[in-house]
C-alpha cells in the first residue's frame, strides 16, 4: 500500500535581491514567480530539502493552517 504524500503551502515572503543565484533558482524550482505568491507543493524529502535551503525567504504552512516547525527549533 502506497501512502499519499501530504501537501505544504509555501509563501515567498522575502526578496532574493542580494542572494546567490542558487537561492533564486530554488525559489523558481518551487514554482514561485512573484513575491507574496503562495503555492501548494507535495511534502516529500526532496521538497523539504529545497525548503530548508531557502527557509529564510519563505513561510511554510501545513494545509490545516498550522505552521510547519522549523528544523532549527526542533534540534
N, C-alpha and C positions, 0 to 999 in steps of 0.2 A: 504494500500500500504506500503510495507516494503522498507525502504531506504537502499541502499547498503553502507556498511562501506567503508571508504577510506583506503588508504594504506600509510604506513610510511616506509622510507628507514632508517635503523638503522645500523650504523657502529661502531664496537668496536675499540676504539682508545687508551685506557689506560689499563694497565695490572691490574689484580686482585691480584697480589702478595702483601701480606701485608694487604689485606682487609678481612673482615669477610666472613665466608662460605656462609652466606645468599646472599652476593653480587655475589659470584661465581655461586651459584645456580640460581640466577635470570638471569645472563648472559646466562647460559646454557638453561634455560627455554625459553628465547627469540630466541633460535636456533643458537646462536653464539658459535663457537668452536675454532676459531683462531683469534688472534689479527689482526686488519685491515680487517676483514671479514665484508661484508655487506649483510643484509637480508632485505626482504620486509615483513612487518607484517601488520595485519589488524589494523585500527585505531579505537580501542574500549576502553571504560573506563578501562577495566581490563589491557589492554596492556599499556595504558597511566600511570596507577599506577605503573606497573613494570618498565617502563622507568624512572619515577620520582625517584624511589628508587636507581637506578644506573646511574642517569643522568651525574654524574661526570666522568663516564667511557665511555660514548657513544657520538656519533654525530648523531643527528636525523634530517632528511630532509623530506619535503613533496615531493611527486613524481614529481611535476612540477619543482623542483630544488630549491625552496625557503626553507630556514632553518626554522624549527619549532621554534616558540617563546618559550623561557624558562619560566617556571612558575614564577621564582623569578623576572624576568624583567617586567612581566605584572602586578605585585602587587604593 
